[in-house]
């Protein structure tokens, strides 16, 4: 839970580096929260757009959009990639696969152009 809260504290910080733990724990906890809110939305009929979207889970996803992008950019910085590599998400299938590989790759040990190794801190 501390990794999730750390991302929220660094809400719109796009510089620096983030560890794999920070990125993947935030992603996992966000997914679980989103699923729970979607179930609640369906259960209490809190839907819009002809029943396609739940109000609660959509509001949550909108609330964590900027922190999600920020932690993704910092994670790419940890692997010595520019944040613009996040645009790979718009390439069907291959882009998603490559982005997952980049996010799962261990960061560069030592200092890189984006700062000191977060594991050392």
N, CA, C and O atoms as a DFTB+ gen file, in Angstrom:
484 C
 N C O
     1  1       0.823      -1.195       0.000
     2  2       0.000       0.000       0.000
     3  2       0.862       1.253       0.000
     4  3       0.450       2.285      -0.528
     5  1       2.068       1.175       0.592
     6  2       2.939       2.344       0.629
     7  2       3.368       2.770      -0.765
     8  3       3.563       3.959      -1.016
     9  1       3.518       1.803      -1.688
    10  2       3.914       2.136      -3.054
    11  2       2.789       2.874      -3.770
    12  3       3.043       3.787      -4.557
    13  1       1.565       2.485      -3.503
    14  2       0.404       3.156      -4.095
    15  2       0.329       4.600      -3.600
    16  3       0.136       5.526      -4.389
    17  1       0.481       4.780      -2.306
    18  2       0.422       6.121      -1.724
    19  2       1.599       6.982      -2.171
    20  3       1.460       8.197      -2.306
    21  1       2.759       6.362      -2.402
    22  2       3.919       7.105      -2.875
    23  2       3.646       7.721      -4.248
    24  3       4.033       8.858      -4.517
    25  1       2.982       6.964      -5.102
    26  2       2.635       7.486      -6.430
    27  2       1.660       8.649      -6.299
    28  3       1.796       9.652      -7.000
    29  1       0.693       8.529      -5.422
    30  2      -0.270       9.613      -5.240
    31  2       0.386      10.855      -4.647
    32  3      -0.020      11.974      -4.962
    33  1       1.392      10.678      -3.795
    34  2       2.106      11.828      -3.234
    35  2       2.917      12.552      -4.301
    36  3       3.075      13.772      -4.261
    37  1       3.428      11.778      -5.257
    38  2       4.190      12.361      -6.368
    39  2       3.257      12.551      -7.565
    40  3       3.601      12.214      -8.698
    41  1       2.096      13.085      -7.296
    42  2       0.953      13.174      -8.206
    43  2       1.315      13.546      -9.641
    44  3       0.968      12.810     -10.564
    45  1       1.994      14.651      -9.851
    46  2       2.287      15.114     -11.209
    47  2       3.777      15.343     -11.406
    48  3       4.187      16.274     -12.099
    49  1       4.570      14.499     -10.801
    50  2       6.026      14.608     -10.932
    51  2       6.483      13.704     -12.072
    52  3       6.482      12.479     -11.949
    53  1       6.870      14.322     -13.171
    54  2       7.246      13.571     -14.362
    55  2       8.759      13.414     -14.502
    56  3       9.229      12.763     -15.434
    57  1       9.515      14.000     -13.592
    58  2      10.966      13.866     -13.641
    59  2      11.400      12.844     -12.606
    60  3      10.667      12.534     -11.667
    61  1      12.596      12.331     -12.794
    62  2      13.114      11.343     -11.855
    63  2      12.832       9.926     -12.321
    64  3      12.472       9.684     -13.473
    65  1      13.007       9.004     -11.400
    66  2      12.876       7.581     -11.722
    67  2      11.979       6.895     -10.702
    68  3      11.880       7.330      -9.555
    69  1      11.325       5.814     -11.131
    70  2      10.489       4.996     -10.246
    71  2      10.872       3.530     -10.402
    72  3      11.159       3.058     -11.502
    73  1      10.869       2.831      -9.291
    74  2      11.194       1.406      -9.295
    75  2      10.057       0.577      -9.891
    76  3       8.927       1.043     -10.038
    77  1      10.394      -0.660     -10.227
    78  2       9.371      -1.595     -10.713
    79  2       8.289      -1.798      -9.671
    80  3       7.104      -1.825     -10.002
    81  1       8.689      -1.942      -8.400
    82  2       7.713      -2.153      -7.331
    83  2       6.685      -1.032      -7.300
    84  3       5.481      -1.274      -7.219
    85  1       7.175       0.181      -7.365
    86  2       6.283       1.335      -7.303
    87  2       5.281       1.284      -8.451
    88  3       4.085       1.468      -8.224
    89  1       5.734       1.043      -9.661
    90  2       4.852       1.008     -10.826
    91  2       3.850      -0.145     -10.746
    92  3       2.647       0.063     -10.908
    93  1       4.347      -1.358     -10.497
    94  2       3.478      -2.532     -10.564
    95  2       2.516      -2.609      -9.378
    96  3       1.383      -3.056      -9.554
    97  1       2.922      -2.192      -8.187
    98  2       1.982      -2.165      -7.064
    99  2       0.889      -1.132      -7.294
   100  3      -0.280      -1.376      -6.994
   101  1       1.276       0.024      -7.827
   102  2       0.265       1.038      -8.138
   103  2      -0.717       0.500      -9.177
   104  3      -1.928       0.675      -9.035
   105  1      -0.208      -0.144     -10.207
   106  2      -1.058      -0.700     -11.259
   107  2      -1.991      -1.773     -10.704
   108  3      -3.180      -1.785     -11.020
   109  1      -1.458      -2.670      -9.883
   110  2      -2.266      -3.745      -9.304
   111  2      -3.363      -3.205      -8.393
   112  3      -4.522      -3.604      -8.509
   113  1      -3.002      -2.303      -7.494
   114  2      -3.990      -1.760      -6.563
   115  2      -5.039      -0.936      -7.313
   116  3      -6.219      -0.983      -6.966
   117  1      -4.626      -0.186      -8.334
   118  2      -5.587       0.578      -9.130
   119  2      -6.563      -0.344      -9.863
   120  3      -7.753      -0.047      -9.970
   121  1      -6.044      -1.459     -10.364
   122  2      -6.901      -2.423     -11.054
   123  2      -7.932      -3.017     -10.093
   124  3      -9.110      -3.132     -10.430
   125  1      -7.482      -3.391      -8.904
   126  2      -8.393      -3.972      -7.907
   127  2      -9.456      -2.960      -7.491
   128  3     -10.639      -3.291      -7.416
   129  1      -9.031      -1.726      -7.222
   130  2      -9.992      -0.678      -6.844
   131  2     -10.984      -0.437      -7.977
   132  3     -12.181      -0.291      -7.731
   133  1     -10.499      -0.394      -9.212
   134  2     -11.374      -0.197     -10.362
   135  2     -12.407      -1.305     -10.517
   136  3     -13.573      -1.040     -10.810
   137  1     -11.974      -2.549     -10.317
   138  2     -12.902      -3.685     -10.419
   139  2     -13.958      -3.621      -9.323
   140  3     -15.141      -3.842      -9.581
   141  1     -13.529      -3.318      -8.101
   142  2     -14.488      -3.216      -6.987
   143  2     -15.502      -2.112      -7.255
   144  3     -16.699      -2.301      -7.039
   145  1     -15.029      -0.959      -7.725
   146  2     -15.946       0.150      -8.024
   147  2     -16.870      -0.174      -9.192
   148  3     -18.020       0.264      -9.211
   149  1     -16.382      -0.933     -10.160
   150  2     -17.231      -1.346     -11.282
   151  2     -18.340      -2.280     -10.807
   152  3     -19.485      -2.170     -11.244
   153  1     -17.992      -3.194      -9.914
   154  2     -18.998      -4.112      -9.365
   155  2     -20.051      -3.336      -8.579
   156  3     -21.245      -3.610      -8.695
   157  1     -19.604      -2.368      -7.781
   158  2     -20.548      -1.541      -7.030
   159  2     -21.439      -0.743      -7.982
   160  3     -22.644      -0.628      -7.757
   161  1     -20.851      -0.195      -9.038
   162  2     -21.627       0.582     -10.015
   163  2     -22.701      -0.273     -10.675
   164  3     -23.836       0.172     -10.849
   165  1     -22.346      -1.492     -11.040
   166  2     -23.320      -2.391     -11.679
   167  2     -24.381      -2.813     -10.668
   168  3     -25.567      -2.863     -10.996
   169  1     -23.965      -3.116      -9.448
   170  2     -24.906      -3.581      -8.426
   171  2     -25.964      -2.545      -8.077
   172  3     -27.128      -2.885      -7.866
   173  1     -25.564      -1.291      -8.018
   174  2     -26.493      -0.226      -7.656
   175  2     -27.001       0.557      -8.866
   176  3     -27.596       1.626      -8.724
   177  1     -26.760       0.013     -10.049
   178  2     -27.220       0.605     -11.312
   179  2     -26.765       2.062     -11.447
   180  3     -27.545       2.935     -11.825
   181  1     -25.505       2.303     -11.135
   182  2     -24.908       3.629     -11.280
   183  2     -24.157       3.691     -12.608
   184  3     -22.941       3.880     -12.642
   185  1     -24.897       3.528     -13.688
   186  2     -24.306       3.442     -15.017
   187  2     -24.716       4.650     -15.859
   188  3     -25.731       5.293     -15.591
   189  1     -23.912       4.947     -16.880
   190  2     -24.277       5.981     -17.844
   191  2     -23.849       5.529     -19.232
   192  3     -23.208       4.488     -19.378
   193  1     -24.193       6.292     -20.231
   194  2     -23.940       5.948     -21.637
   195  2     -24.607       4.615     -21.996
   196  3     -23.961       3.698     -22.503
   197  1     -25.908       4.531     -21.723
   198  2     -26.697       3.331     -22.017
   199  2     -26.170       2.085     -21.318
   200  3     -26.196       0.991     -21.881
   201  1     -25.695       2.253     -20.099
   202  2     -25.247       1.110     -19.308
   203  2     -23.874       0.598     -19.657
   204  3     -23.516      -0.502     -19.235
   205  1     -23.082       1.347     -20.412
   206  2     -21.757       0.878     -20.810
   207  2     -20.672       1.190     -19.780
   208  3     -19.695       0.448     -19.670
   209  1     -20.831       2.265     -19.035
   210  2     -19.798       2.707     -18.107
   211  2     -20.375       2.941     -16.720
   212  3     -21.497       3.426     -16.573
   213  1     -19.590       2.589     -15.701
   214  2     -20.001       2.840     -14.335
   215  2     -19.512       4.203     -13.876
   216  3     -18.411       4.629     -14.227
   217  1     -20.321       4.871     -13.104
   218  2     -19.977       6.216     -12.643
   219  2     -18.781       6.174     -11.687
   220  3     -17.851       6.968     -11.829
   221  1     -18.798       5.267     -10.729
   222  2     -17.743       5.228      -9.716
   223  2     -16.382       4.859     -10.301
   224  3     -15.391       5.536     -10.027
   225  1     -16.322       3.799     -11.098
   226  2     -15.038       3.385     -11.656
   227  2     -14.523       4.381     -12.684
   228  3     -13.311       4.566     -12.801
   229  1     -15.405       5.021     -13.426
   230  2     -14.971       6.046     -14.375
   231  2     -14.401       7.261     -13.648
   232  3     -13.395       7.827     -14.076
   233  1     -15.038       7.658     -12.559
   234  2     -14.536       8.789     -11.775
   235  2     -13.178       8.449     -11.169
   236  3     -12.282       9.293     -11.135
   237  1     -13.024       7.215     -10.691
   238  2     -11.733       6.806     -10.124
   239  2     -10.645       6.806     -11.198
   240  3      -9.550       7.321     -10.968
   241  1     -10.935       6.236     -12.363
   242  2      -9.942       6.196     -13.441
   243  2      -9.539       7.593     -13.872
   244  3      -8.373       7.835     -14.184
   245  1     -10.490       8.514     -13.892
   246  2     -10.187       9.898     -14.230
   247  2      -9.321      10.543     -13.137
   248  3      -8.425      11.329     -13.442
   249  1      -9.586      10.214     -11.880
   250  2      -8.826      10.783     -10.764
   251  2      -7.373      10.317     -10.750
   252  3      -6.493      11.083     -10.357
   253  1      -7.102       9.088     -11.167
   254  2      -5.732       8.566     -11.136
   255  2      -5.061       8.603     -12.513
   256  3      -4.005       7.998     -12.699
   257  1      -5.654       9.297     -13.463
   258  2      -5.068       9.370     -14.808
   259  2      -3.694      10.038     -14.781
   260  3      -2.728       9.479     -15.300
   261  1      -3.596      11.219     -14.187
   262  2      -2.315      11.937     -14.152
   263  2      -1.265      11.166     -13.341
   264  3      -0.135      11.032     -13.810
   265  1      -1.589      10.652     -12.143
   266  2      -0.573       9.850     -11.433
   267  2      -0.143       8.614     -12.223
   268  3       1.022       8.221     -12.159
   269  1      -1.058       7.998     -12.962
   270  2      -0.710       6.819     -13.770
   271  2       0.280       7.174     -14.870
   272  3       1.251       6.455     -15.104
   273  1       0.024       8.277     -15.531
   274  2       0.935       8.711     -16.585
   275  2       2.282       9.094     -15.981
   276  3       3.329       8.753     -16.531
   277  1       2.260       9.800     -14.854
   278  2       3.503      10.237     -14.213
   279  2       4.367       9.054     -13.781
   280  3       5.572       9.053     -14.030
   281  1       3.775       8.051     -13.141
   282  2       4.565       6.906     -12.695
   283  2       5.048       6.097     -13.896
   284  3       6.123       5.501     -13.832
   285  1       4.300       6.060     -14.971
   286  2       4.734       5.361     -16.181
   287  2       5.936       6.064     -16.801
   288  3       6.890       5.411     -17.224
   289  1       5.894       7.379     -16.856
   290  2       7.023       8.140     -17.404
   291  2       8.258       7.949     -16.529
   292  3       9.356       7.742     -17.046
   293  1       8.090       8.015     -15.213
   294  2       9.229       7.808     -14.316
   295  2       9.785       6.396     -14.439
   296  3      10.996       6.191     -14.351
   297  1       8.902       5.423     -14.643
   298  2       9.352       4.033     -14.825
   299  2      10.175       3.908     -16.106
   300  3      11.193       3.217     -16.122
   301  1       9.742       4.571     -17.177
   302  2      10.514       4.564     -18.419
   303  2      11.861       5.254     -18.217
   304  3      12.869       4.828     -18.780
   305  1      11.878       6.312     -17.421
   306  2      13.142       6.982     -17.116
   307  2      14.106       6.029     -16.411
   308  3      15.314       6.093     -16.637
   309  1      13.585       5.149     -15.563
   310  2      14.431       4.204     -14.839
   311  2      15.118       3.238     -15.794
   312  3      16.207       2.745     -15.498
   313  1      14.501       2.965     -16.925
   314  2      15.101       2.067     -17.920
   315  2      15.846       2.851     -18.995
   316  3      16.150       2.309     -20.057
   317  1      16.142       4.120     -18.728
   318  2      16.865       5.019     -19.639
   319  2      16.119       5.273     -20.945
   320  3      16.730       5.407     -22.005
   321  1      14.814       5.338     -20.858
   322  2      13.999       5.687     -22.020
   323  2      13.288       7.004     -21.743
   324  3      12.990       7.342     -20.598
   325  1      13.029       7.719     -22.794
   326  2      12.300       8.972     -22.701
   327  2      10.835       8.678     -22.402
   328  3      10.336       7.609     -22.751
   329  1      10.149       9.605     -21.767
   330  2       8.729       9.435     -21.452
   331  2       7.845       9.331     -22.680
   332  3       6.735       8.804     -22.606
   333  1       8.328       9.830     -23.806
   334  2       7.540       9.756     -25.042
   335  2       7.340       8.313     -25.508
   336  3       6.465       8.050     -26.334
   337  1       8.135       7.382     -24.992
   338  2       7.948       5.972     -25.334
   339  2       6.588       5.470     -24.858
   340  3       6.119       4.424     -25.305
   341  1       5.968       6.201     -23.971
   342  2       4.638       5.832     -23.487
   343  2       3.622       5.842     -24.626
   344  3       2.589       5.177     -24.543
   345  1       3.908       6.586     -25.678
   346  2       3.016       6.620     -26.840
   347  2       2.945       5.285     -27.569
   348  3       2.098       5.104     -28.444
   349  1       3.820       4.352     -27.223
   350  2       3.731       2.997     -27.786
   351  2       2.389       2.348     -27.454
   352  3       1.963       1.410     -28.128
   353  1       1.739       2.842     -26.431
   354  2       0.445       2.285     -26.037
   355  2      -0.590       2.434     -27.157
   356  3      -1.580       1.703     -27.184
   357  1      -0.368       3.363     -28.067
   358  2      -1.315       3.569     -29.168
   359  2      -1.061       2.655     -30.355
   360  3      -1.852       2.634     -31.298
   361  1       0.030       1.899     -30.323
   362  2       0.309       0.928     -31.385
   363  2      -0.378      -0.377     -30.991
   364  3      -0.068      -0.945     -29.943
   365  1      -1.298      -0.854     -31.810
   366  2      -2.036      -2.071     -31.440
   367  2      -1.110      -3.272     -31.215
   368  3      -0.149      -3.466     -31.959
   369  1      -1.392      -4.045     -30.224
   370  2      -0.755      -5.299     -29.817
   371  2       0.758      -5.160     -29.596
   372  3       1.221      -5.301     -28.464
   373  1       1.522      -4.891     -30.631
   374  2       2.982      -4.852     -30.520
   375  2       3.425      -3.748     -29.560
   376  3       4.342      -3.950     -28.765
   377  1       2.786      -2.595     -29.630
   378  2       3.130      -1.490     -28.741
   379  2       2.883      -1.831     -27.284
   380  3       3.706      -1.532     -26.419
   381  1       1.740      -2.462     -27.012
   382  2       1.412      -2.863     -25.633
   383  2       2.407      -3.886     -25.102
   384  3       2.859      -3.802     -23.960
   385  1       2.741      -4.858     -25.959
   386  2       3.680      -5.899     -25.534
   387  2       5.038      -5.286     -25.230
   388  3       5.646      -5.596     -24.205
   389  1       5.518      -4.418     -26.115
   390  2       6.822      -3.799     -25.907
   391  2       6.810      -2.905     -24.670
   392  3       7.794      -2.862     -23.931
   393  1       5.729      -2.203     -24.441
   394  2       5.623      -1.342     -23.266
   395  2       5.636      -2.166     -21.976
   396  3       6.265      -1.763     -20.998
   397  1       4.961      -3.292     -21.960
   398  2       4.984      -4.182     -20.791
   399  2       6.397      -4.698     -20.548
   400  3       6.839      -4.785     -19.402
   401  1       7.108      -5.039     -21.621
   402  2       8.496      -5.500     -21.479
   403  2       9.354      -4.393     -20.875
   404  3      10.161      -4.650     -19.982
   405  1       9.183      -3.157     -21.358
   406  2       9.951      -2.043     -20.809
   407  2       9.632      -1.808     -19.340
   408  3      10.533      -1.542     -18.545
   409  1       8.366      -1.905     -18.975
   410  2       7.970      -1.677     -17.586
   411  2       8.456      -2.793     -16.665
   412  3       8.666      -2.565     -15.473
   413  1       8.635      -3.989     -17.203
   414  2       9.074      -5.128     -16.398
   415  2      10.597      -5.257     -16.343
   416  3      11.129      -6.016     -15.533
   417  1      11.291      -4.521     -17.198
   418  2      12.749      -4.579     -17.237
   419  2      13.343      -3.875     -16.025
   420  3      12.847      -2.837     -15.588
   421  1      14.404      -4.453     -15.493
   422  2      15.082      -3.837     -14.356
   423  2      15.687      -2.508     -14.780
   424  3      16.150      -2.358     -15.911
   425  1      15.680      -1.557     -13.876
   426  2      16.236      -0.238     -14.156
   427  2      17.749      -0.277     -14.289
   428  3      18.404      -1.247     -13.906
   429  1      18.282       0.795     -14.838
   430  2      19.715       0.931     -15.000
   431  2      20.337       1.150     -13.620
   432  3      19.921       2.039     -12.877
   433  1      21.330       0.334     -13.287
   434  2      21.988       0.511     -11.984
   435  2      22.878       1.750     -12.065
   436  3      23.494       2.030     -13.093
   437  1      22.926       2.453     -10.993
   438  2      23.693       3.689     -10.983
   439  2      22.868       4.845     -11.516
   440  3      21.652       4.740     -11.680
   441  1      23.545       5.938     -11.782
   442  2      22.855       7.152     -12.227
   443  2      22.724       7.152     -13.743
   444  3      23.626       6.710     -14.453
   445  1      21.593       7.652     -14.232
   446  2      21.434       7.847     -15.667
   447  2      21.019       9.305     -15.905
   448  3      21.063      10.117     -14.982
   449  1      20.624       9.633     -17.114
   450  2      20.289      11.016     -17.458
   451  2      19.096      11.551     -16.675
   452  3      18.893      12.764     -16.619
   453  1      18.309      10.676     -16.074
   454  2      17.089      11.078     -15.369
   455  2      17.245      11.098     -13.846
   456  3      16.290      11.395     -13.129
   457  1      18.429      10.785     -13.361
   458  2      18.642      10.866     -11.925
   459  2      19.319       9.635     -11.350
   460  3      19.761       8.745     -12.076
   461  1      19.387       9.611     -10.027
   462  2      20.023       8.522      -9.308
   463  2      19.123       7.293      -9.279
   464  3      17.911       7.391      -9.469
   465  1      19.724       6.151      -9.042
   466  2      18.996       4.895      -8.955
   467  2      18.068       4.924      -7.748
   468  3      18.535       5.131      -6.628
   469  1      16.745       4.719      -7.946
   470  2      15.830       4.759      -6.803
   471  2      16.014       3.593      -5.836
   472  3      15.572       3.676      -4.690
   473  1      16.645       2.527      -6.264
   474  2      16.899       1.403      -5.355
   475  2      17.929       1.766      -4.310
   476  3      17.901       1.255      -3.191
   477  1      18.838       2.652      -4.679
   478  2      19.896       3.041      -3.752
   479  2      19.392       3.983      -2.668
   480  3      20.004       4.099      -1.606
   481  1      18.270       4.659      -2.936
   482  2      17.760       5.651      -1.975
   483  2      17.079       5.003      -0.802
   484  3      16.596       5.697       0.093
